[in-house]
Structures are given as C-alpha cells and as structure tokens.
Amino acid sequence: MRGRGRRRCGSSVPRGVALPVVLVMASMMLVTSAAWFEASLLEARNASIIADHLVSFHAADAALSLCSQALAEGSMVAPSLPEQPGEPDGWRRKDTFEAQAVAPVAAWSGSVRPPQCLIEAWRIDSRPDARAFVVTARGFGADDDTQSWLQAQVVFVGSRVEKHWRRVVARPF
C-alpha cells in the first residue's frame, strides 16, 4: 500500500497548478514594467520639449532686453517714423523680419540659431511729443520649429523711458 498515490499532508492544491500561477504573475509583472517604461519615456520626451521651449524663451528674453537697452542708450540706430499711424506690423511679415532683424549675441547655448530682434518706429497720434518703438525678439530652441516671440513697446518722453512688455502667443509666420 505504500506505492499508491502519495498525498502531502494538509495540501488542498492539486498538483501542477504552481507553474500556471507563476506564469500569470510573471506576465502581470512584465506588463506592469512595460507600462511604467512607456510612461517614463513619455515623461522624458515632455521634459525635453519643455527644456527646449525654455531655451527659446530665455534667448528671446535676452535679445529683447539687449535690444531695448541698446535703443535706450542710443547705441542702436532707431528707425525713422512711419508715414501711417498705428502700431507697426513689419514683424509679422517674414521677408521684413528676416531682412531687418539683428542678432544682439553671436550664439545662444542650446539654440540652433542666435536670437534676433527687430526695432520698428511707431507713431502714436495721441502722444505727438513721444518717440515710440516696437521691439520684437525671436529666440530659437534646438531646431528652427521651436521659437519664442516677445515684444516690448518702448516710449521716450523727454528723459523718461516707458517699457511695456508682452508675449506674442502665436508665431506670426
């Protein structure tokens, strides 16, 4: 009677069940780790995009500050007043911007191109004694598609200088 069906004492689990349970557990762990890996890749891509936009924003901000300061100090030549009243819009046209923009720095770390700025004269009809300018700056990220645009309105009234900053939300061209 000893050779017939050995049973372990107190075991209610049938034989051969352990392997499928282990395989199910290993599959669940594999799927979970793959999902976490994909999530971490997505987060890394998002962080890279945000860092790229920060580079372009800081490049545009530096160009805007340098050009506004050079305009206020008189070291940058101010354009002549336009014939038509209203805010200038040459910065919205690619050919005008590319032809007249200057680069206040030779290079910007992490940027594909140095930041640029364009200064346009502005005739304010309600303030005939003021000399006004629109300074538009464009900064780049790691490629040409990552751009930030910033503007400042600089108004000279006697010896006083007024600066009004604004962010251009959408690329004009």
C-alpha positions in Angstrom: 0.0 0.0 0.0 2.9 2.3 0.1 3.3 2.8 -3.6 -0.1 4.1 -4.4 -1.0 7.9 -4.7 1.1 9.8 -2.4 -0.6 12.8 -0.9 1.0 15.5 1.1 -0.4 16.0 4.4 -2.8 19.0 4.6 -2.4 20.1 1.0 -5.6 21.0 -0.8 -3.9 22.4 -4.0 -3.9 19.9 -6.8 -0.5 19.1 -8.4 0.6 21.1 -11.5 -1.1 24.4 -10.5 2.0 26.2 -9.4 3.5 26.7 -12.9 0.5 28.5 -14.4 0.2 30.7 -11.3 3.9 31.7 -11.6 3.5 32.3 -15.3 0.4 34.6 -14.7 2.3 36.5 -12.0 5.4 36.9 -14.3 3.2 38.1 -17.2 1.5 40.7 -14.9 4.8 42.0 -13.7 6.1 42.2 -17.3 3.0 44.2 -18.5 3.3 46.5 -15.5 7.0 47.1 -16.1 6.4 47.8 -19.8 3.7 50.3 -18.9 6.0 52.1 -16.5 8.8 52.1 -19.1 6.4 53.7 -21.7 5.3 56.3 -19.1 8.9 57.2 -18.2 9.7 57.6 -21.9 6.8 59.9 -22.4 7.8 62.0 -19.4 11.4 62.2 -20.7 10.1 63.5 -24.1 7.9 66.0 -22.4 10.7 67.3 -20.2 12.9 67.6 -23.3 10.3 69.7 -25.1 9.8 71.9 -22.1 13.5 72.4 -21.7 13.7 73.3 -25.4 11.0 75.9 -25.1 12.7 77.4 -22.0 15.9 77.8 -24.0 14.0 79.6 -26.8 12.1 81.8 -24.3 15.3 82.8 -22.5 17.0 83.5 -25.8 14.2 85.8 -26.9 14.0 87.5 -23.5 17.8 88.2 -23.6 17.6 89.6 -27.1 14.6 91.8 -26.1 16.5 93.1 -23.1 19.7 93.8 -25.0 18.0 95.5 -28.0 15.7 97.6 -25.7 18.7 98.6 -23.7 20.8 99.5 -26.8 17.9 101.5 -28.1 17.5 103.4 -24.8 21.3 104.1 -24.6 21.4 105.2 -28.3 23.9 102.6 -29.3 21.4 101.0 -31.7 20.2 103.1 -34.6 16.5 104.0 -34.3 14.5 103.7 -37.5 12.6 106.7 -38.8 9.0 107.3 -38.1 6.5 105.6 -40.4 4.1 107.6 -42.5 0.9 105.8 -41.4 -0.4 105.9 -37.8 -0.9 102.8 -35.7 1.3 100.1 -34.4 3.9 98.8 -36.9 3.4 95.3 -38.2 6.6 94.6 -40.1 7.5 91.9 -37.5 4.5 89.9 -38.8 6.0 89.6 -42.3 8.8 87.0 -42.8 10.6 88.9 -45.5 10.7 92.2 -43.5 11.7 90.5 -40.3 14.5 88.4 -41.9 15.9 91.4 -43.8 15.9 93.9 -40.9 16.4 91.8 -37.8 19.7 91.9 -35.9 21.4 89.3 -33.7 22.5 91.0 -30.4 24.6 88.0 -29.5 26.6 85.8 -31.7 25.3 82.5 -30.4 23.0 81.1 -27.7 23.7 77.8 -25.9 21.3 75.1 -26.9 19.9 77.1 -29.8 20.1 76.2 -33.5 20.4 80.0 -34.3 21.2 83.1 -32.3 18.3 85.1 -31.1 17.1 88.1 -33.2 15.4 91.4 -32.7 13.7 93.9 -34.9 13.1 97.6 -33.9 10.3 99.4 -35.6 9.3 103.1 -35.1 5.8 103.8 -34.0 3.8 107.0 -34.4 1.4 107.5 -31.5 -1.2 110.1 -32.6 -2.4 110.7 -29.1 1.1 111.5 -27.9 2.8 113.6 -30.6 5.7 114.6 -28.2 6.7 110.9 -27.7 9.1 108.8 -29.7 7.8 105.2 -29.6 9.3 101.9 -30.9 8.1 98.3 -31.0 11.0 95.9 -30.3 10.2 92.3 -31.3 12.6 89.4 -30.4 12.6 85.8 -31.6 14.5 83.1 -29.8 15.2 79.5 -31.0 15.4 76.1 -29.4 17.3 73.1 -30.6 15.6 73.3 -34.0 14.0 76.0 -36.2 10.5 74.9 -35.2 10.9 75.8 -31.6 10.6 79.5 -31.3 9.5 82.1 -28.8 8.4 85.6 -29.7 8.5 88.5 -27.3 7.8 92.2 -27.7 8.3 95.4 -25.8 6.9 98.8 -26.5 9.5 101.4 -25.7 8.3 105.0 -25.4 10.6 108.0 -24.9 9.0 111.1 -23.4 11.7 113.7 -22.7 14.2 112.0 -20.5 11.7 109.4 -19.3 11.6 105.9 -20.8 8.5 103.7 -20.6 8.6 100.0 -21.4 5.6 97.8 -21.8 6.4 94.0 -22.2 4.1 91.5 -23.9 4.4 87.9 -25.2 3.5 87.0 -28.7 1.4 83.9 -28.3 1.4 82.6 -31.9 4.2 82.7 -34.4 3.4 85.3 -37.0 4.9 83.4 -39.9 
